[in-house]
Amino acid sequence: MNPAVSTLRAILNPRSVAVIGASGDPAKFGGRVMHFLVKHGYRGRIVPVHPSATAVLGIQAVSNLAAAGDPVDVCILALPAAHLPAALEDCGRAGARGAVIITADFAETGAAGAARQDELLRIARSHGMRLIGPNCLGFINPQLQLALTSSVALAVEPMPRGAIGLASQSGSLMASLISHAQDLGTGFSVAATVGNQADVELCDLVEYFIEDENTRAICLYIEGLKNGARFLELAQRARAAGKPILAVKAGRSAAGQQVTQSHTASLAGSYSVWETACRDHAVCLLDDPEALIYCADFLIRFGAPAASSIAVMSP
């Protein structure tokens, strides 16, 4: 297994998590994360980090991660941007393998924000940590009953468990599709957001899903790719593995490209070139994000049609 994928597997399937900025107040980001961890029954170790509280939701808290003892697999940071560098250093010194940053106001805001984002990436790499985000909504792993996110979509039970691997640059889009999957009666192996893709990018998740035994179809919401050639190579691998890739691409027009740039600092690129490349590599392009879930569920239930046949689906 690719070592980078092995590390990502440990982050997405953690035995222990830390919430930096933990709170008992569900109106706060760190409070929602804590409530969802408890509500959905995550059975791994939970470490709330709070400067003064001795416990959060009945779970023993620490003032800094080093005081927690054994290193955790992944930290989620729910802090104002100004406090993130010091908190990320704390995570790195404590031996965390990965960090999820949900805070916004980085590369999506311009050059100054990009410089602040680069500083976070430098800190993470100096400690050998992988970084998800910033400007994302974390991820869920229903196989572990793990909701490492502040998305209000997780206020509804049960968490939708299934065989769809979802990678989205948009956190709100992930939340919408979680709710849609609940309504449809299907679910996810993992659903993850990458936000600005400072480190962990969509292709990393595609490679993870290809190797993940719980994933049978891969759904993507894409605003921009960091490495188009790598994506096409992974599309060929996914096809060989019998795992269809279904994608919705934002930013078809010049105006749409400007919107995606301001949302997650991603340039959308030429849609016509993208469309041709996907057709040549058997990536199924869709116009409607909700159709991602419909079609992926269909392919998981009934299998992909043979190359010479036609499958018709209608509501």
N, C-alpha and C positions, 0 to 999 in steps of 0.2 A: 504494500500500500504506500502511496505517496506520503512522505512524512507530514507534509502540510495538511493533507486530508486527515491523517491520523490525529493531529492536534485539533483540527476542527471537529472531528468526531467526539473527542473528549469534552469540548466546549458545548456542543449541542446535545450531548448525553451525559451531563455532569452528575457526579456523585455528591457534589457540594457546591453551594452557591452563596455569594455574599451580596447584600444589598447596601450599597454605600449611599447614605442619605435616607436610611430606613426611618419609617414613621408609622405610628398607629392610626394616623388620620388618612382615610381613603380619599380625601379631597386633594392630597398631595401625591405627586408622582411616586415617591418612595413608599408612601402609604398604600397606594393601589397595588404596587408590586408585592408588598408583603401580604396584603389581603388575598391576592390571587394565588400566591404560593401556598398559603394555608387553606384557602377555600377549595382548591382543586386537589389537595392531598398529596403534594410532592413529598416523597418519602426520603429524599436525600437530606443531607445536613444543610441547614439554613443559618447563616451568620449575619444578623443585622449589625450594621456599623452606624453608631450614633455618638456624637461627642459627649453626651451626658447621661443618656438613658441607660439603665441597667438591664432592661428587658423591653422588647417590642412584641406585642401580641402574645405575651407569655413565653417568648423565646429569648434566651440570654443574649444580651448585646455586648459589643466591645467598642471601645473608643477609637481604635485603629485596627486594621486587619492583622497586623503582626501579632497582636494580643490574642488572636483566635487559635493559635497553635498550628495544627497541620494546614498546609496550603489548600486553598479552594481551587476548584476547576475553573469557575467563571465568576466574575463580579459584574453587577449591573450598577451603573453610576447615575443617580438621579439628583444631580447637583447643579447649581448655577455655573455658567461657563468659567467664571473667574476662579472657582475652587477646584476645577477638574485636574489641572496639572499636578498639584500636590497630592490629590486623592489617587490619581493614576500611579504616581511614584510609590505611594503606599502599597497599592495593589502589587506592583512589580517587586518591591522589596520583600513582600510577604510570599512571593512565589506563585501567584495566580497565573493560570495558563492563558486566560483570555479575559477581555473586558468588553462590556456592551455599554455604549454611551448614547443615552436617549436625548441628551441636551442638544438643542439647535443653536443657530447663530455662528456657523463656521463657514466653510468654503462656499455654501450656497448664498452667502451675503456679499461676497466680493473678496478682494485681495487681502484685506486685513483679517477677515475670517479664515481665509485659506492659510495664512501664516499661523494662526492659532491652532488650526487643525494639524498642520505639519509638526507643530511642537508636540501635540498629543501622540502623533505617530512616532516621532523620535523617541519619546519616553517609552512607549510600548515596545519598540524594537530593541531599545537598550536593555530591556529585561526579558526579551524573548517571548513577549506576549503577543497574541493575535488580538486585533481590535475590530469590533463590529460597530459601525456607525462612523462618526456621530450623526445626529439628526435622524434617528431611527426609532422603531418601537419594539426592539428586541425580538424575541422568538417564542414559539411554543413547541413543546415536544409531548404530544398527547400520549405516546407510548409510556412516558414516565410521569404522566399527570403533572407536567411542568409548564407553568405559564410564567415565563421570565419577561414580562411586558407590563406596561402601564395602560394598555388599551382597554377601554371600557367594554369592548366586545366580550371580554373574558368574565364579565359579571354574570353572564348567562351560562347555565350548566345544561348538559355536560359539555366538556371540551370535545370538539369533533375529531374522533380518532379514525384513521383510515390509511390509505396507501398513496396519497397524493403528496408529493414534495413541492412546496410552494416557496419561491424566492421572489421577493418584491422590493423594489427601491422605495415604494411608498408605504409608510406605516398605516395610513388611513385605508389604503386599498387592501392591505392584509386584514385589517379589522373587518372590513366589509365582506371579504370572502370567507372569513371564519364564520360570520353570521349566516352567510349564504349556504355554506356547507352544513351548518346545523339544521337549516330549514330543509335542505335537500336529503339529509340522511347519509351523507358521506363525510369524509374527514381526511386528516393529514398524518403523514409520518412525522414531518417537521414543517412548520410554516415560519419563515424567517424574513426579517427586513434587513437591508444593508445600508439604507440612507445614503450618505455621501460616498460610500465605498473607499474610505481612506485607506483601509487595509483589506479586510475580507470583502470580496466582490462577488457579483452574481456568478461568475464562472467557478469560483471556489465552491459555491453551493451546488452548482450543477454537477461538478465532479464528485462531491460528497454523495449526492442523490444517486448517481450512476452506481456507486459502490455500496450503497445502503440497501440491505436486504429487505427493509420494511417499505421501500419506495418502489412503486410500479409505474407511475407516470409523473412527469415533471412539468410544473406550471410556473411561468415567469411573467412578471410585470416589469418591463424594461423601459427605463428612460434614457440610458446610455451605457455602452459597454466600454470597459477599459482596454480590452484586447479582443478584437473581432476575430482574428485568426484562431485564437485559442477557443473561442466559442464554437466556431465551425468544426474544429477538430473534436471537441467534446460532443457536438451534435452527432457526428459519425459514430463515436463510441456509444452514445446512448441508443442509437438505432441498432447497433450490433448487439447491445445488451437487451433489446426488446423493450426499452423504456421510452415511450413517445414523449417528445418535448412539445408543449403547447405554449404559445407566447402572445402577449399583447404588447405592442410597442407604442409608447407615447411619443409626441413630438413629430408628427408627420409634416406639418407645415412650418414655415419660418416662425410664425407666432407660437406654435406649439413647442418648438425648440427653445424659444426664450423662456417659456413657462417652466420647462423641465430644468433648464439651467438654474433658475431662481429657486426651484423646489429642492433639488438634491445635488446641485453642482454638476450635472451630467449634460453633455452635449449629445443631442439625439442623432445627428448625422443624417445622411440622405436616405429617405424611406424607400425609394425605388431600388437602390443598391441593396439595402437590407432585405427587401421582399424577394429579390432574385436569389440572393445567397441562401435565404431560408428555404425557398422552394427547391433549390439544388441539393439541400442537405436534410430534407424531410422534416423540417421544423414546421409545425402547423400554426399558421398565423390566424388570429381571431381579432375581431373588432371590439368585442364586448368582454370586459373582465369576468363577468359572471359566467359567460360561456366557457371560460377556462375550466371551471369546476364541473359544469354539465358534461363537457366533452371528455375530460379526464376520467370522470366517473364512468362514463359509457365505455371508454376503452379498457378500463380496469375490469369492468363487469363482463364485457363481451369479447375483448381482444381486438386488435387492429385488423381491418380487412386485408385480404391478400392484395398484392399490387395490381392485379388485373380485375378486381371487383369493386363494386360500389356499395357503400352502406348509407342508408337514408335514415335520418332521425328527425322527428318532428314533435312539437308539443301538442 
